[in-house]
């Protein structure tokens, strides 16, 4: 992944804001409790964590990413935003990291994944790992590319072809995987399409 992002990281946020739809709505919906903890899996450049920090100034923020190149960019961005004391960043594989070792805690009040599952080959393992990091009473929130259900077929073929060139694969089984995971961990699942199926929002609440 460092090879992929060594150069892209410098323009990543500038270009992605035009088509990674739904990220800011997810952040606004996090409703982090006072003094709560937040983990982003696949935190990339730190853009989302900084936005969470601005929206929820009392939250303790954590981010994990497999790419050290992206984390270097994230560290610089976090420091520039004046959040270096609030944000802990660590390198780890989304499919199997030890949150206790990396962050000194095993679970978090809010865990979110923004447009990362479509880039992770074993995305179901990453989803299970994310659920393990959700504290009782906490929530897992996900936004990613949808199946373009209500958009023209030509659009879908063009978009999927373009995404494929960047090793991005929208997950057709995401809804079913969230439902099954909620049953496995004793949670409540939810998912819905956004923007005529361009994106999908999903997640679960631990009860």
C-alpha positions as semicolon CSV with decimal commas, in nm:
position;residue;x (nm);y (nm);z (nm)
1;X;0,000;0,000;0,000
2;X;0,291;0,236;0,056
3;X;0,376;0,196;-0,312
4;X;0,021;0,290;-0,409
5;X;0,004;0,597;-0,185
6;X;0,361;0,725;-0,190
7;X;0,258;0,996;-0,437
8;X;-0,123;0,985;-0,422
9;X;-0,126;1,089;-0,056
10;X;-0,025;1,443;-0,153
11;X;-0,344;1,497;-0,358
12;X;-0,566;1,234;-0,198
13;X;-0,799;1,463;-0,003
14;X;-0,824;1,720;-0,281
15;X;-0,943;1,464;-0,535
16;X;-1,148;1,230;-0,316
17;X;-1,384;1,496;-0,181
18;X;-1,568;1,495;-0,514
19;X;-1,671;1,130;-0,507
20;X;-1,636;0,987;-0,155
21;X;-1,988;1,092;-0,069
22;X;-2,145;1,051;0,272
23;X;-1,832;1,082;0,486
24;X;-1,927;1,409;0,650
25;X;-2,282;1,291;0,719
26;X;-2,139;0,985;0,895
27;X;-1,916;1,207;1,108
28;X;-2,208;1,434;1,198
29;X;-2,409;1,128;1,305
30;X;-2,142;0,977;1,531
31;X;-2,287;1,143;1,843
32;X;-1,973;1,071;2,043
33;X;-2,049;1,075;2,418
34;X;-1,869;1,332;2,633
35;X;-1,515;1,211;2,689
36;X;-1,579;0,922;2,450
37;X;-1,332;0,733;2,236
38;X;-1,331;0,704;1,857
39;X;-1,137;0,468;1,629
40;X;-1,112;0,503;1,253
41;X;-0,997;0,191;1,070
42;X;-0,818;0,285;0,748
43;X;-0,762;0,643;0,863
44;X;-0,547;0,738;0,563
45;X;-0,444;1,104;0,563
46;X;-0,624;1,181;0,889
47;X;-0,882;1,398;0,717
48;X;-1,179;1,227;0,881
49;X;-1,027;1,213;1,228
50;X;-0,959;1,586;1,216
51;X;-1,321;1,647;1,117
52;X;-1,437;1,426;1,406
53;X;-1,210;1,618;1,640
54;X;-1,364;1,947;1,535
55;X;-1,719;1,814;1,568
56;X;-1,655;1,638;1,901
57;X;-1,387;1,838;2,085
58;X;-1,396;1,621;2,399
59;X;-1,337;1,292;2,214
60;X;-1,013;1,093;2,227
61;X;-0,926;0,997;1,871
62;X;-0,743;0,693;1,736
63;X;-0,656;0,585;1,383
64;X;-0,503;0,274;1,233
65;X;-0,381;0,227;0,876
66;X;-0,163;-0,026;0,699
67;X;0,026;0,240;0,500
68;X;0,310;0,413;0,681
69;X;0,325;0,668;0,397
70;X;-0,037;0,769;0,462
71;X;0,027;0,779;0,837
72;X;0,317;1,018;0,782
73;X;0,079;1,251;0,601
74;X;-0,179;1,203;0,876
75;X;0,070;1,293;1,148
76;X;0,156;1,616;0,971
77;X;-0,209;1,706;0,916
78;X;-0,304;1,628;1,276
79;X;-0,018;1,841;1,408
80;X;-0,114;2,128;1,177
81;X;-0,471;2,108;1,306
82;X;-0,344;2,135;1,663
83;X;-0,471;1,790;1,759
84;X;-0,145;1,603;1,818
85;X;-0,232;1,555;2,187
86;X;-0,576;1,414;2,108
87;X;-0,503;1,181;1,817
88;X;-0,311;0,853;1,842
89;X;-0,209;0,697;1,511
90;X;-0,069;0,349;1,459
91;X;0,024;0,115;1,175
92;X;-0,176;-0,205;1,157
93;X;-0,363;-0,441;0,929
94;X;-0,739;-0,375;0,938
95;X;-0,799;-0,751;0,927
96;X;-0,617;-0,824;1,250
97;X;-0,458;-0,564;1,476
98;X;-0,421;-0,562;1,854
99;X;-0,597;-0,245;1,968
100;X;-0,484;-0,293;2,329
101;X;-0,119;-0,303;2,224
102;X;-0,148;-0,017;1,976
103;X;-0,370;0,219;2,174
104;X;-0,378;0,095;2,532
105;X;-0,745;0,004;2,507
106;X;-0,931;-0,283;2,341
107;X;-1,266;-0,117;2,266
108;X;-1,405;0,222;2,168
109;X;-1,737;0,405;2,191
110;X;-1,741;0,470;1,818
111;X;-1,561;0,281;1,543
112;X;-1,594;0,386;1,181
113;X;-1,470;0,282;0,838
114;X;-1,497;0,525;0,550
115;X;-1,443;0,395;0,195
116;X;-1,188;0,139;0,310
117;X;-1,372;-0,195;0,297
118;X;-1,386;-0,171;-0,082
119;X;-1,004;-0,160;-0,084
120;X;-0,938;-0,446;0,159
121;X;-0,923;-0,790;-0,009
122;X;-1,043;-0,977;0,302
123;X;-1,301;-0,712;0,385
124;X;-1,518;-0,950;0,588
125;X;-1,226;-1,014;0,824
126;X;-1,180;-0,638;0,857
127;X;-1,550;-0,602;0,937
128;X;-1,526;-0,865;1,211
129;X;-1,216;-0,698;1,352
130;X;-1,399;-0,365;1,360
131;X;-1,689;-0,519;1,552
132;X;-1,449;-0,659;1,811
133;X;-1,332;-0,304;1,879
134;X;-1,681;-0,170;1,960
135;X;-1,753;-0,128;2,331
136;X;-2,085;-0,236;2,479
137;X;-2,329;0,044;2,411
138;X;-2,107;0,161;2,126
139;X;-2,153;0,177;1,752
140;X;-1,977;0,074;1,431
141;X;-2,045;0,307;1,136
142;X;-1,954;0,237;0,773
143;X;-1,981;0,429;0,449
144;X;-1,857;0,297;0,117
145;X;-1,942;0,260;-0,250
146;X;-2,281;0,103;-0,315
147;X;-2,409;-0,109;-0,600
148;X;-2,553;0,186;-0,798
149;X;-2,899;0,023;-0,787
150;X;-3,096;0,323;-0,910
151;X;-2,838;0,466;-1,147
152;X;-2,801;0,387;-1,520
153;X;-2,626;0,063;-1,612
154;X;-2,373;0,252;-1,822
155;X;-2,284;0,465;-1,521
156;X;-2,232;0,155;-1,306
157;X;-2,011;-0,016;-1,563
158;X;-1,801;0,296;-1,611
159;X;-1,766;0,363;-1,237
160;X;-1,682;0,004;-1,148
161;X;-1,431;-0,013;-1,432
162;X;-1,263;0,306;-1,314
163;X;-1,260;0,195;-0,951
164;X;-1,116;-0,141;-1,052
165;X;-0,815;0,037;-1,199
166;X;-0,738;0,156;-0,845
167;X;-0,801;-0,187;-0,687
168;X;-1,136;-0,074;-0,543
169;X;-1,425;-0,324;-0,540
170;X;-1,766;-0,219;-0,402
171;X;-1,890;-0,500;-0,176
172;X;-2,220;-0,645;-0,292
173;X;-2,242;-0,861;0,019
174;X;-2,197;-0,580;0,270
175;X;-2,559;-0,568;0,387
176;X;-2,575;-0,944;0,452
177;X;-2,236;-0,941;0,624
178;X;-2,346;-0,665;0,863
179;X;-2,667;-0,851;0,943
180;X;-2,478;-1,172;1,019
181;X;-2,217;-0,990;1,225
182;X;-2,484;-0,821;1,434
183;X;-2,630;-1,164;1,513
184;X;-2,287;-1,299;1,604
185;X;-2,195;-1,017;1,846
186;X;-2,541;-0,950;1,985
187;X;-2,592;-0,619;1,812
188;X;-2,850;-0,435;1,605
189;X;-2,770;-0,392;1,235
190;X;-2,867;-0,116;0,997
191;X;-2,783;-0,035;0,637
192;X;-2,931;0,177;0,363
193;X;-2,836;0,306;0,018
194;X;-2,745;0,670;-0,033
195;X;-2,762;0,886;-0,346
196;X;-2,963;0,633;-0,549
197;X;-2,726;0,356;-0,452
198;X;-2,403;0,542;-0,527
199;X;-2,298;0,485;-0,165
200;X;-2,414;0,270;0,124
201;X;-2,432;0,350;0,497
202;X;-2,432;0,066;0,740
203;X;-2,320;-0,048;1,079
204;X;-2,429;-0,195;1,407
205;X;-2,493;-0,101;1,768
206;X;-2,361;-0,321;2,049
207;X;-2,627;-0,381;2,313
